[in-house]
Each structure stands twice: as structure tokens, then as C-alpha cells.
Amino acid sequence: MILFSYHLRMYFIFFSFLLTTCSQDSRVYTIDKKKITSSWYIHQQLIQRITQYKIHGTLSLFSHNHKIHVFFYWQQFSPHHYRLIFTNILGITELQLNQENQVVRIIYRKVQYVVSEQYVEEMIYHLTGINISLESFRQWIMGLPSNSSDIRLDKENRLREIHFIHKGKPLHIFYLKYKKELGVSFMPSRIEVYQGHELLKIHID
């Protein structure tokens, strides 16, 4: 479920992820900053105006060492104030993270940690085994390319691929499915992130 807020107006949006494969155009549309189409520019502007929202779904991490599957709940109050919760298949909270400005409070299995923003990625990896940048993650789930300029669009001028280097390793994000949402055009519902031998699948409910 996603809840978006445009200043004082609130839009409630309910959607479900369909466990079927959708057909996709095999063509890939490459753009650069000098050739951004007007529809892509408008779509970005619309999404960037959303400052408050809620999203939940599942994260599945696959590597040759282990497999991790968690349910996630993301709530953003402002661009620098958000909350992330991981729960297991039994509905038990494994991790709860609250970030406000540059201070991050993490509760993991009833133990609380307080770290600065610059160390939160390493802390999450240490506790859960999931290696993810929260700053990038919050933009990926909204269909935005974060700081990458190496992107590819589909025929609807939505993100299809993002490519960049993260910690010295190539990272590739593929948008496999979108869902039409009231007032905010198309929003991602299925994303895959590849880095080295790891695959992170993001399903948004």
C-alpha cells in the first residue's frame, strides 16, 4: 500500500502485486541529460513533489552463501525523516530503523543502536546481511534514478534500467513491472537489483 501526500491534500492508494509475468517491449531507450523527453521530465517532477508516503512489500536477497526474505514497511515523513521496518514470515519485527536528519536509531531484536547517517548502510549489513543504501532505496521504490545518469527508459518513458558503480562494483537495477496509480502515473511494483553475485528482488504490495 502506498499513501501519498501533496502538501495538505491526501491521496489514498491501494494496490496489490500480481504474481504473473507481464510482457515487456524488448526495445531499450537510452537517454542522457541533454535528451530527456518532456514526459520523463514531467513524471520526475510529479514524483519529486511527493514528500510523505508509505510503502510496504517484500525484499528477497539471493547469493551463493545465503538467502534472506523479509517483509518491509517504509514510511517517509519528509526527505530527511523516515522509518524502515523489517518483519519475518511470522510477523515478528526483526529490525526497526528511524532516521531524522543525520541521526539514525536502530532497534534490532530488542537491542537499540544509535549511529550517524553515514554508517547506517554498514550497520544494516552487519545486522541483517542486506547491503543496501537507504538514500538510493527510497528513490528506487519511487521510480527515480537517484544520482545515476546512466539510465534507460521503456517506450512509456518510465525507468527500465539504472547502471552505476557502488563501492567500486557495478550495480544494475531493472524495473520489471509498473502499476497505474491514481494521480501519480505509473509506480514500480517489481524491481531487481544485481551487484556481483547478489540479487535483490523488491516486490511492492
PyMOL CGO cylinders between C-alpha atoms (Angstrom):
from pymol import cmd
from pymol.cgo import CYLINDER

trace = [
    CYLINDER, 0.00, 0.00, 0.00, 1.19, 3.49, -0.79, 0.3, 1, 1, 1, 1, 1, 1,
    CYLINDER, 1.19, 3.49, -0.79, -0.05, 6.68, 0.84, 0.3, 1, 1, 1, 1, 1, 1,
    CYLINDER, -0.05, 6.68, 0.84, 0.98, 9.92, -0.85, 0.3, 1, 1, 1, 1, 1, 1,
    CYLINDER, 0.98, 9.92, -0.85, 0.60, 13.47, 0.44, 0.3, 1, 1, 1, 1, 1, 1,
    CYLINDER, 0.60, 13.47, 0.44, 0.76, 16.62, -1.69, 0.3, 1, 1, 1, 1, 1, 1,
    CYLINDER, 0.76, 16.62, -1.69, 1.12, 19.29, 0.97, 0.3, 1, 1, 1, 1, 1, 1,
    CYLINDER, 1.12, 19.29, 0.97, -2.37, 19.43, 2.58, 0.3, 1, 1, 1, 1, 1, 1,
    CYLINDER, -2.37, 19.43, 2.58, -4.15, 17.11, 0.13, 0.3, 1, 1, 1, 1, 1, 1,
    CYLINDER, -4.15, 17.11, 0.13, -4.02, 13.37, 0.83, 0.3, 1, 1, 1, 1, 1, 1,
    CYLINDER, -4.02, 13.37, 0.83, -4.49, 10.63, -1.71, 0.3, 1, 1, 1, 1, 1, 1,
    CYLINDER, -4.49, 10.63, -1.71, -5.08, 7.05, -0.52, 0.3, 1, 1, 1, 1, 1, 1,
    CYLINDER, -5.08, 7.05, -0.52, -3.97, 4.45, -2.99, 0.3, 1, 1, 1, 1, 1, 1,
    CYLINDER, -3.97, 4.45, -2.99, -4.45, 0.74, -2.64, 0.3, 1, 1, 1, 1, 1, 1,
    CYLINDER, -4.45, 0.74, -2.64, -2.87, -1.79, -4.97, 0.3, 1, 1, 1, 1, 1, 1,
    CYLINDER, -2.87, -1.79, -4.97, -1.74, -5.41, -4.99, 0.3, 1, 1, 1, 1, 1, 1,
    CYLINDER, -1.74, -5.41, -4.99, 1.18, -7.16, -6.65, 0.3, 1, 1, 1, 1, 1, 1,
    CYLINDER, 1.18, -7.16, -6.65, 0.11, -9.79, -9.21, 0.3, 1, 1, 1, 1, 1, 1,
    CYLINDER, 0.11, -9.79, -9.21, 2.28, -12.89, -9.30, 0.3, 1, 1, 1, 1, 1, 1,
    CYLINDER, 2.28, -12.89, -9.30, 2.18, -13.13, -13.07, 0.3, 1, 1, 1, 1, 1, 1,
    CYLINDER, 2.18, -13.13, -13.07, 4.76, -12.13, -15.62, 0.3, 1, 1, 1, 1, 1, 1,
    CYLINDER, 4.76, -12.13, -15.62, 3.86, -9.18, -17.76, 0.3, 1, 1, 1, 1, 1, 1,
    CYLINDER, 3.86, -9.18, -17.76, 5.03, -8.85, -21.33, 0.3, 1, 1, 1, 1, 1, 1,
    CYLINDER, 5.03, -8.85, -21.33, 7.51, -6.08, -21.99, 0.3, 1, 1, 1, 1, 1, 1,
    CYLINDER, 7.51, -6.08, -21.99, 8.75, -4.33, -25.06, 0.3, 1, 1, 1, 1, 1, 1,
    CYLINDER, 8.75, -4.33, -25.06, 12.18, -5.74, -25.92, 0.3, 1, 1, 1, 1, 1, 1,
    CYLINDER, 12.18, -5.74, -25.92, 13.44, -2.39, -27.10, 0.3, 1, 1, 1, 1, 1, 1,
    CYLINDER, 13.44, -2.39, -27.10, 15.56, -0.27, -24.77, 0.3, 1, 1, 1, 1, 1, 1,
    CYLINDER, 15.56, -0.27, -24.77, 15.54, 3.51, -24.93, 0.3, 1, 1, 1, 1, 1, 1,
    CYLINDER, 15.54, 3.51, -24.93, 18.78, 5.19, -23.84, 0.3, 1, 1, 1, 1, 1, 1,
    CYLINDER, 18.78, 5.19, -23.84, 18.79, 8.84, -22.84, 0.3, 1, 1, 1, 1, 1, 1,
    CYLINDER, 18.79, 8.84, -22.84, 21.21, 11.35, -21.43, 0.3, 1, 1, 1, 1, 1, 1,
    CYLINDER, 21.21, 11.35, -21.43, 20.64, 14.59, -19.59, 0.3, 1, 1, 1, 1, 1, 1,
    CYLINDER, 20.64, 14.59, -19.59, 20.59, 16.61, -22.82, 0.3, 1, 1, 1, 1, 1, 1,
    CYLINDER, 20.59, 16.61, -22.82, 17.89, 14.47, -24.41, 0.3, 1, 1, 1, 1, 1, 1,
    CYLINDER, 17.89, 14.47, -24.41, 15.41, 13.94, -21.59, 0.3, 1, 1, 1, 1, 1, 1,
    CYLINDER, 15.41, 13.94, -21.59, 11.93, 13.77, -23.05, 0.3, 1, 1, 1, 1, 1, 1,
    CYLINDER, 11.93, 13.77, -23.05, 9.24, 16.07, -21.76, 0.3, 1, 1, 1, 1, 1, 1,
    CYLINDER, 9.24, 16.07, -21.76, 7.11, 13.18, -20.47, 0.3, 1, 1, 1, 1, 1, 1,
    CYLINDER, 7.11, 13.18, -20.47, 10.03, 11.77, -18.44, 0.3, 1, 1, 1, 1, 1, 1,
    CYLINDER, 10.03, 11.77, -18.44, 10.77, 15.23, -17.05, 0.3, 1, 1, 1, 1, 1, 1,
    CYLINDER, 10.77, 15.23, -17.05, 7.12, 15.72, -16.07, 0.3, 1, 1, 1, 1, 1, 1,
    CYLINDER, 7.12, 15.72, -16.07, 7.00, 12.27, -14.45, 0.3, 1, 1, 1, 1, 1, 1,
    CYLINDER, 7.00, 12.27, -14.45, 10.10, 13.03, -12.36, 0.3, 1, 1, 1, 1, 1, 1,
    CYLINDER, 10.10, 13.03, -12.36, 8.71, 16.38, -11.26, 0.3, 1, 1, 1, 1, 1, 1,
    CYLINDER, 8.71, 16.38, -11.26, 5.46, 14.75, -10.20, 0.3, 1, 1, 1, 1, 1, 1,
    CYLINDER, 5.46, 14.75, -10.20, 7.18, 12.07, -8.14, 0.3, 1, 1, 1, 1, 1, 1,
    CYLINDER, 7.18, 12.07, -8.14, 9.64, 14.50, -6.55, 0.3, 1, 1, 1, 1, 1, 1,
    CYLINDER, 9.64, 14.50, -6.55, 6.73, 16.56, -5.24, 0.3, 1, 1, 1, 1, 1, 1,
    CYLINDER, 6.73, 16.56, -5.24, 5.63, 13.63, -3.09, 0.3, 1, 1, 1, 1, 1, 1,
    CYLINDER, 5.63, 13.63, -3.09, 7.18, 14.24, 0.32, 0.3, 1, 1, 1, 1, 1, 1,
    CYLINDER, 7.18, 14.24, 0.32, 5.12, 11.93, 2.53, 0.3, 1, 1, 1, 1, 1, 1,
    CYLINDER, 5.12, 11.93, 2.53, 4.26, 8.35, 1.66, 0.3, 1, 1, 1, 1, 1, 1,
    CYLINDER, 4.26, 8.35, 1.66, 4.04, 4.77, 2.91, 0.3, 1, 1, 1, 1, 1, 1,
    CYLINDER, 4.04, 4.77, 2.91, 5.13, 1.66, 1.01, 0.3, 1, 1, 1, 1, 1, 1,
    CYLINDER, 5.13, 1.66, 1.01, 5.29, -1.98, 2.02, 0.3, 1, 1, 1, 1, 1, 1,
    CYLINDER, 5.29, -1.98, 2.02, 6.31, -5.16, 0.26, 0.3, 1, 1, 1, 1, 1, 1,
    CYLINDER, 6.31, -5.16, 0.26, 8.99, -7.84, 0.35, 0.3, 1, 1, 1, 1, 1, 1,
    CYLINDER, 8.99, -7.84, 0.35, 12.76, -7.95, -0.04, 0.3, 1, 1, 1, 1, 1, 1,
    CYLINDER, 12.76, -7.95, -0.04, 14.41, -11.19, -1.17, 0.3, 1, 1, 1, 1, 1, 1,
    CYLINDER, 14.41, -11.19, -1.17, 18.20, -11.42, -1.25, 0.3, 1, 1, 1, 1, 1, 1,
    CYLINDER, 18.20, -11.42, -1.25, 19.90, -14.26, -3.11, 0.3, 1, 1, 1, 1, 1, 1,
    CYLINDER, 19.90, -14.26, -3.11, 23.63, -15.06, -3.10, 0.3, 1, 1, 1, 1, 1, 1,
    CYLINDER, 23.63, -15.06, -3.10, 25.71, -18.21, -3.13, 0.3, 1, 1, 1, 1, 1, 1,
    CYLINDER, 25.71, -18.21, -3.13, 26.11, -18.01, 0.64, 0.3, 1, 1, 1, 1, 1, 1,
    CYLINDER, 26.11, -18.01, 0.64, 22.57, -17.43, 1.83, 0.3, 1, 1, 1, 1, 1, 1,
    CYLINDER, 22.57, -17.43, 1.83, 19.01, -16.43, 1.05, 0.3, 1, 1, 1, 1, 1, 1,
    CYLINDER, 19.01, -16.43, 1.05, 17.12, -13.76, 3.01, 0.3, 1, 1, 1, 1, 1, 1,
    CYLINDER, 17.12, -13.76, 3.01, 13.43, -12.98, 2.75, 0.3, 1, 1, 1, 1, 1, 1,
    CYLINDER, 13.43, -12.98, 2.75, 11.80, -10.18, 4.77, 0.3, 1, 1, 1, 1, 1, 1,
    CYLINDER, 11.80, -10.18, 4.77, 8.72, -8.02, 4.64, 0.3, 1, 1, 1, 1, 1, 1,
    CYLINDER, 8.72, -8.02, 4.64, 9.46, -4.30, 4.69, 0.3, 1, 1, 1, 1, 1, 1,
    CYLINDER, 9.46, -4.30, 4.69, 7.47, -1.23, 5.64, 0.3, 1, 1, 1, 1, 1, 1,
    CYLINDER, 7.47, -1.23, 5.64, 8.77, 2.19, 4.61, 0.3, 1, 1, 1, 1, 1, 1,
    CYLINDER, 8.77, 2.19, 4.61, 7.27, 5.45, 5.82, 0.3, 1, 1, 1, 1, 1, 1,
    CYLINDER, 7.27, 5.45, 5.82, 8.67, 8.82, 4.82, 0.3, 1, 1, 1, 1, 1, 1,
    CYLINDER, 8.67, 8.82, 4.82, 7.60, 11.88, 6.79, 0.3, 1, 1, 1, 1, 1, 1,
    CYLINDER, 7.60, 11.88, 6.79, 9.97, 14.21, 4.92, 0.3, 1, 1, 1, 1, 1, 1,
    CYLINDER, 9.97, 14.21, 4.92, 13.08, 13.74, 2.74, 0.3, 1, 1, 1, 1, 1, 1,
    CYLINDER, 13.08, 13.74, 2.74, 15.25, 13.61, 5.89, 0.3, 1, 1, 1, 1, 1, 1,
    CYLINDER, 15.25, 13.61, 5.89, 12.85, 11.85, 8.24, 0.3, 1, 1, 1, 1, 1, 1,
    CYLINDER, 12.85, 11.85, 8.24, 11.75, 8.30, 7.58, 0.3, 1, 1, 1, 1, 1, 1,
    CYLINDER, 11.75, 8.30, 7.58, 11.19, 4.89, 9.14, 0.3, 1, 1, 1, 1, 1, 1,
    CYLINDER, 11.19, 4.89, 9.14, 12.00, 1.36, 7.93, 0.3, 1, 1, 1, 1, 1, 1,
    CYLINDER, 12.00, 1.36, 7.93, 10.75, -1.87, 9.50, 0.3, 1, 1, 1, 1, 1, 1,
    CYLINDER, 10.75, -1.87, 9.50, 11.73, -5.46, 8.63, 0.3, 1, 1, 1, 1, 1, 1,
    CYLINDER, 11.73, -5.46, 8.63, 9.49, -8.33, 9.75, 0.3, 1, 1, 1, 1, 1, 1,
    CYLINDER, 9.49, -8.33, 9.75, 9.90, -12.06, 9.23, 0.3, 1, 1, 1, 1, 1, 1,
    CYLINDER, 9.90, -12.06, 9.23, 7.37, -14.54, 7.84, 0.3, 1, 1, 1, 1, 1, 1,
    CYLINDER, 7.37, -14.54, 7.84, 5.88, -14.95, 11.33, 0.3, 1, 1, 1, 1, 1, 1,
    CYLINDER, 5.88, -14.95, 11.33, 5.14, -11.23, 11.54, 0.3, 1, 1, 1, 1, 1, 1,
    CYLINDER, 5.14, -11.23, 11.54, 7.81, -10.63, 14.18, 0.3, 1, 1, 1, 1, 1, 1,
    CYLINDER, 7.81, -10.63, 14.18, 9.75, -7.36, 13.86, 0.3, 1, 1, 1, 1, 1, 1,
    CYLINDER, 9.75, -7.36, 13.86, 13.41, -8.07, 13.21, 0.3, 1, 1, 1, 1, 1, 1,
    CYLINDER, 13.41, -8.07, 13.21, 14.62, -4.52, 12.68, 0.3, 1, 1, 1, 1, 1, 1,
    CYLINDER, 14.62, -4.52, 12.68, 13.16, -1.06, 13.14, 0.3, 1, 1, 1, 1, 1, 1,
    CYLINDER, 13.16, -1.06, 13.14, 15.02, 1.99, 11.89, 0.3, 1, 1, 1, 1, 1, 1,
    CYLINDER, 15.02, 1.99, 11.89, 14.15, 5.63, 12.46, 0.3, 1, 1, 1, 1, 1, 1,
    CYLINDER, 14.15, 5.63, 12.46, 16.13, 8.37, 10.78, 0.3, 1, 1, 1, 1, 1, 1,
    CYLINDER, 16.13, 8.37, 10.78, 15.70, 12.05, 11.49, 0.3, 1, 1, 1, 1, 1, 1,
    CYLINDER, 15.70, 12.05, 11.49, 18.22, 14.43, 9.93, 0.3, 1, 1, 1, 1, 1, 1,
    CYLINDER, 18.22, 14.43, 9.93, 21.64, 12.79, 10.45, 0.3, 1, 1, 1, 1, 1, 1,
    CYLINDER, 21.64, 12.79, 10.45, 20.79, 10.63, 13.48, 0.3, 1, 1, 1, 1, 1, 1,
    CYLINDER, 20.79, 10.63, 13.48, 19.65, 7.03, 12.98, 0.3, 1, 1, 1, 1, 1, 1,
    CYLINDER, 19.65, 7.03, 12.98, 18.16, 4.86, 15.72, 0.3, 1, 1, 1, 1, 1, 1,
    CYLINDER, 18.16, 4.86, 15.72, 18.03, 1.14, 15.04, 0.3, 1, 1, 1, 1, 1, 1,
    CYLINDER, 18.03, 1.14, 15.04, 16.30, -1.49, 17.16, 0.3, 1, 1, 1, 1, 1, 1,
    CYLINDER, 16.30, -1.49, 17.16, 17.39, -4.99, 16.21, 0.3, 1, 1, 1, 1, 1, 1,
    CYLINDER, 17.39, -4.99, 16.21, 16.00, -7.88, 18.21, 0.3, 1, 1, 1, 1, 1, 1,
    CYLINDER, 16.00, -7.88, 18.21, 15.27, -5.58, 21.17, 0.3, 1, 1, 1, 1, 1, 1,
    CYLINDER, 15.27, -5.58, 21.17, 18.77, -4.05, 21.20, 0.3, 1, 1, 1, 1, 1, 1,
    CYLINDER, 18.77, -4.05, 21.20, 19.00, -0.35, 20.32, 0.3, 1, 1, 1, 1, 1, 1,
    CYLINDER, 19.00, -0.35, 20.32, 21.82, 1.24, 18.33, 0.3, 1, 1, 1, 1, 1, 1,
    CYLINDER, 21.82, 1.24, 18.33, 22.35, 4.93, 17.59, 0.3, 1, 1, 1, 1, 1, 1,
    CYLINDER, 22.35, 4.93, 17.59, 24.57, 5.74, 14.61, 0.3, 1, 1, 1, 1, 1, 1,
    CYLINDER, 24.57, 5.74, 14.61, 25.18, 8.66, 12.30, 0.3, 1, 1, 1, 1, 1, 1,
    CYLINDER, 25.18, 8.66, 12.30, 23.66, 8.66, 8.83, 0.3, 1, 1, 1, 1, 1, 1,
    CYLINDER, 23.66, 8.66, 8.83, 26.96, 7.85, 7.12, 0.3, 1, 1, 1, 1, 1, 1,
    CYLINDER, 26.96, 7.85, 7.12, 27.26, 4.49, 8.93, 0.3, 1, 1, 1, 1, 1, 1,
    CYLINDER, 27.26, 4.49, 8.93, 23.68, 3.23, 8.61, 0.3, 1, 1, 1, 1, 1, 1,
    CYLINDER, 23.68, 3.23, 8.61, 24.34, 1.16, 5.47, 0.3, 1, 1, 1, 1, 1, 1,
    CYLINDER, 24.34, 1.16, 5.47, 27.19, -0.73, 7.15, 0.3, 1, 1, 1, 1, 1, 1,
    CYLINDER, 27.19, -0.73, 7.15, 25.11, -1.26, 10.30, 0.3, 1, 1, 1, 1, 1, 1,
    CYLINDER, 25.11, -1.26, 10.30, 22.16, -2.74, 8.38, 0.3, 1, 1, 1, 1, 1, 1,
    CYLINDER, 22.16, -2.74, 8.38, 24.51, -5.07, 6.52, 0.3, 1, 1, 1, 1, 1, 1,
    CYLINDER, 24.51, -5.07, 6.52, 26.19, -6.13, 9.78, 0.3, 1, 1, 1, 1, 1, 1,
    CYLINDER, 26.19, -6.13, 9.78, 22.84, -6.89, 11.45, 0.3, 1, 1, 1, 1, 1, 1,
    CYLINDER, 22.84, -6.89, 11.45, 20.83, -8.38, 8.58, 0.3, 1, 1, 1, 1, 1, 1,
    CYLINDER, 20.83, -8.38, 8.58, 23.20, -9.29, 5.75, 0.3, 1, 1, 1, 1, 1, 1,
    CYLINDER, 23.20, -9.29, 5.75, 21.31, -6.96, 3.40, 0.3, 1, 1, 1, 1, 1, 1,
    CYLINDER, 21.31, -6.96, 3.40, 23.63, -4.48, 1.69, 0.3, 1, 1, 1, 1, 1, 1,
    CYLINDER, 23.63, -4.48, 1.69, 21.55, -1.50, 0.61, 0.3, 1, 1, 1, 1, 1, 1,
    CYLINDER, 21.55, -1.50, 0.61, 21.84, 2.27, 0.51, 0.3, 1, 1, 1, 1, 1, 1,
    CYLINDER, 21.84, 2.27, 0.51, 18.73, 3.78, 2.11, 0.3, 1, 1, 1, 1, 1, 1,
    CYLINDER, 18.73, 3.78, 2.11, 19.15, 7.01, 0.16, 0.3, 1, 1, 1, 1, 1, 1,
    CYLINDER, 19.15, 7.01, 0.16, 19.15, 5.09, -3.11, 0.3, 1, 1, 1, 1, 1, 1,
    CYLINDER, 19.15, 5.09, -3.11, 16.48, 2.62, -1.97, 0.3, 1, 1, 1, 1, 1, 1,
    CYLINDER, 16.48, 2.62, -1.97, 13.91, 5.31, -1.21, 0.3, 1, 1, 1, 1, 1, 1,
    CYLINDER, 13.91, 5.31, -1.21, 14.34, 6.71, -4.73, 0.3, 1, 1, 1, 1, 1, 1,
    CYLINDER, 14.34, 6.71, -4.73, 14.34, 3.33, -6.49, 0.3, 1, 1, 1, 1, 1, 1,
    CYLINDER, 14.34, 3.33, -6.49, 10.98, 2.33, -4.99, 0.3, 1, 1, 1, 1, 1, 1,
    CYLINDER, 10.98, 2.33, -4.99, 9.54, 5.61, -6.31, 0.3, 1, 1, 1, 1, 1, 1,
    CYLINDER, 9.54, 5.61, -6.31, 10.91, 5.05, -9.82, 0.3, 1, 1, 1, 1, 1, 1,
    CYLINDER, 10.91, 5.05, -9.82, 13.66, 7.67, -9.62, 0.3, 1, 1, 1, 1, 1, 1,
    CYLINDER, 13.66, 7.67, -9.62, 17.30, 7.13, -10.68, 0.3, 1, 1, 1, 1, 1, 1,
    CYLINDER, 17.30, 7.13, -10.68, 18.98, 8.60, -7.58, 0.3, 1, 1, 1, 1, 1, 1,
    CYLINDER, 18.98, 8.60, -7.58, 22.34, 10.09, -8.65, 0.3, 1, 1, 1, 1, 1, 1,
    CYLINDER, 22.34, 10.09, -8.65, 22.86, 7.89, -11.70, 0.3, 1, 1, 1, 1, 1, 1,
    CYLINDER, 22.86, 7.89, -11.70, 22.87, 9.42, -15.18, 0.3, 1, 1, 1, 1, 1, 1,
    CYLINDER, 22.87, 9.42, -15.18, 23.26, 6.04, -16.92, 0.3, 1, 1, 1, 1, 1, 1,
    CYLINDER, 23.26, 6.04, -16.92, 19.61, 5.13, -17.27, 0.3, 1, 1, 1, 1, 1, 1,
    CYLINDER, 19.61, 5.13, -17.27, 17.36, 3.52, -19.87, 0.3, 1, 1, 1, 1, 1, 1,
    CYLINDER, 17.36, 3.52, -19.87, 13.67, 4.10, -20.41, 0.3, 1, 1, 1, 1, 1, 1,
    CYLINDER, 13.67, 4.10, -20.41, 10.91, 1.93, -21.81, 0.3, 1, 1, 1, 1, 1, 1,
    CYLINDER, 10.91, 1.93, -21.81, 8.57, 3.07, -24.56, 0.3, 1, 1, 1, 1, 1, 1,
    CYLINDER, 8.57, 3.07, -24.56, 6.34, 4.75, -21.95, 0.3, 1, 1, 1, 1, 1, 1,
    CYLINDER, 6.34, 4.75, -21.95, 9.30, 6.90, -20.80, 0.3, 1, 1, 1, 1, 1, 1,
    CYLINDER, 9.30, 6.90, -20.80, 9.49, 5.16, -17.44, 0.3, 1, 1, 1, 1, 1, 1,
    CYLINDER, 9.49, 5.16, -17.44, 12.68, 3.86, -15.88, 0.3, 1, 1, 1, 1, 1, 1,
    CYLINDER, 12.68, 3.86, -15.88, 13.65, 0.45, -17.17, 0.3, 1, 1, 1, 1, 1, 1,
    CYLINDER, 13.65, 0.45, -17.17, 17.31, 0.23, -16.15, 0.3, 1, 1, 1, 1, 1, 1,
    CYLINDER, 17.31, 0.23, -16.15, 19.77, 2.08, -13.90, 0.3, 1, 1, 1, 1, 1, 1,
    CYLINDER, 19.77, 2.08, -13.90, 23.51, 1.42, -14.00, 0.3, 1, 1, 1, 1, 1, 1,
    CYLINDER, 23.51, 1.42, -14.00, 26.23, 2.86, -11.78, 0.3, 1, 1, 1, 1, 1, 1,
    CYLINDER, 26.23, 2.86, -11.78, 29.21, 1.98, -9.59, 0.3, 1, 1, 1, 1, 1, 1,
    CYLINDER, 29.21, 1.98, -9.59, 28.60, 1.39, -5.88, 0.3, 1, 1, 1, 1, 1, 1,
    CYLINDER, 28.60, 1.39, -5.88, 31.59, 0.84, -3.61, 0.3, 1, 1, 1, 1, 1, 1,
    CYLINDER, 31.59, 0.84, -3.61, 33.77, 0.03, -6.59, 0.3, 1, 1, 1, 1, 1, 1,
    CYLINDER, 33.77, 0.03, -6.59, 31.38, -2.57, -8.05, 0.3, 1, 1, 1, 1, 1, 1,
    CYLINDER, 31.38, -2.57, -8.05, 28.91, -2.25, -10.93, 0.3, 1, 1, 1, 1, 1, 1,
    CYLINDER, 28.91, -2.25, -10.93, 25.30, -2.16, -9.77, 0.3, 1, 1, 1, 1, 1, 1,
    CYLINDER, 25.30, -2.16, -9.77, 22.36, -2.74, -12.11, 0.3, 1, 1, 1, 1, 1, 1,
    CYLINDER, 22.36, -2.74, -12.11, 18.69, -2.08, -11.36, 0.3, 1, 1, 1, 1, 1, 1,
    CYLINDER, 18.69, -2.08, -11.36, 15.91, -3.40, -13.59, 0.3, 1, 1, 1, 1, 1, 1,
    CYLINDER, 15.91, -3.40, -13.59, 12.28, -2.30, -13.41, 0.3, 1, 1, 1, 1, 1, 1,
    CYLINDER, 12.28, -2.30, -13.41, 10.17, -5.30, -14.42, 0.3, 1, 1, 1, 1, 1, 1,
    CYLINDER, 10.17, -5.30, -14.42, 6.67, -4.09, -13.69, 0.3, 1, 1, 1, 1, 1, 1,
    CYLINDER, 6.67, -4.09, -13.69, 4.71, -0.90, -13.07, 0.3, 1, 1, 1, 1, 1, 1,
    CYLINDER, 4.71, -0.90, -13.07, 1.22, -0.27, -11.74, 0.3, 1, 1, 1, 1, 1, 1,
    CYLINDER, 1.22, -0.27, -11.74, -1.07, 2.57, -12.73, 0.3, 1, 1, 1, 1, 1, 1,
    CYLINDER, -1.07, 2.57, -12.73, -1.82, 4.68, -9.66, 0.3, 1, 1, 1, 1, 1, 1,
    CYLINDER, -1.82, 4.68, -9.66, -4.34, 7.46, -9.07, 0.3, 1, 1, 1, 1, 1, 1,
    CYLINDER, -4.34, 7.46, -9.07, -2.82, 10.89, -9.51, 0.3, 1, 1, 1, 1, 1, 1,
    CYLINDER, -2.82, 10.89, -9.51, 0.82, 9.80, -9.76, 0.3, 1, 1, 1, 1, 1, 1,
    CYLINDER, 0.82, 9.80, -9.76, 1.00, 8.00, -13.10, 0.3, 1, 1, 1, 1, 1, 1,
    CYLINDER, 1.00, 8.00, -13.10, 2.91, 4.69, -13.05, 0.3, 1, 1, 1, 1, 1, 1,
    CYLINDER, 2.91, 4.69, -13.05, 4.68, 3.46, -9.92, 0.3, 1, 1, 1, 1, 1, 1,
    CYLINDER, 4.68, 3.46, -9.92, 7.09, 0.48, -9.67, 0.3, 1, 1, 1, 1, 1, 1,
    CYLINDER, 7.09, 0.48, -9.67, 5.78, -2.80, -8.31, 0.3, 1, 1, 1, 1, 1, 1,
    CYLINDER, 5.78, -2.80, -8.31, 8.65, -5.16, -9.17, 0.3, 1, 1, 1, 1, 1, 1,
    CYLINDER, 8.65, -5.16, -9.17, 12.37, -4.28, -9.15, 0.3, 1, 1, 1, 1, 1, 1,
    CYLINDER, 12.37, -4.28, -9.15, 15.53, -6.40, -9.34, 0.3, 1, 1, 1, 1, 1, 1,
    CYLINDER, 15.53, -6.40, -9.34, 18.96, -5.19, -8.21, 0.3, 1, 1, 1, 1, 1, 1,
    CYLINDER, 18.96, -5.19, -8.21, 22.13, -7.00, -9.28, 0.3, 1, 1, 1, 1, 1, 1,
    CYLINDER, 22.13, -7.00, -9.28, 25.60, -6.48, -7.83, 0.3, 1, 1, 1, 1, 1, 1,
    CYLINDER, 25.60, -6.48, -7.83, 28.28, -9.10, -8.31, 0.3, 1, 1, 1, 1, 1, 1,
    CYLINDER, 28.28, -9.10, -8.31, 26.84, -12.48, -7.31, 0.3, 1, 1, 1, 1, 1, 1,
    CYLINDER, 26.84, -12.48, -7.31, 23.97, -10.97, -5.34, 0.3, 1, 1, 1, 1, 1, 1,
    CYLINDER, 23.97, -10.97, -5.34, 20.39, -10.44, -6.47, 0.3, 1, 1, 1, 1, 1, 1,
    CYLINDER, 20.39, -10.44, -6.47, 17.91, -8.33, -4.50, 0.3, 1, 1, 1, 1, 1, 1,
    CYLINDER, 17.91, -8.33, -4.50, 14.26, -8.66, -5.52, 0.3, 1, 1, 1, 1, 1, 1,
    CYLINDER, 14.26, -8.66, -5.52, 11.86, -5.92, -4.43, 0.3, 1, 1, 1, 1, 1, 1,
    CYLINDER, 11.86, -5.92, -4.43, 8.12, -6.58, -4.64, 0.3, 1, 1, 1, 1, 1, 1,
    CYLINDER, 8.12, -6.58, -4.64, 5.83, -3.70, -3.69, 0.3, 1, 1, 1, 1, 1, 1,
    CYLINDER, 5.83, -3.70, -3.69, 2.33, -4.63, -2.50, 0.3, 1, 1, 1, 1, 1, 1,
]
cmd.load_cgo(trace, "trace")
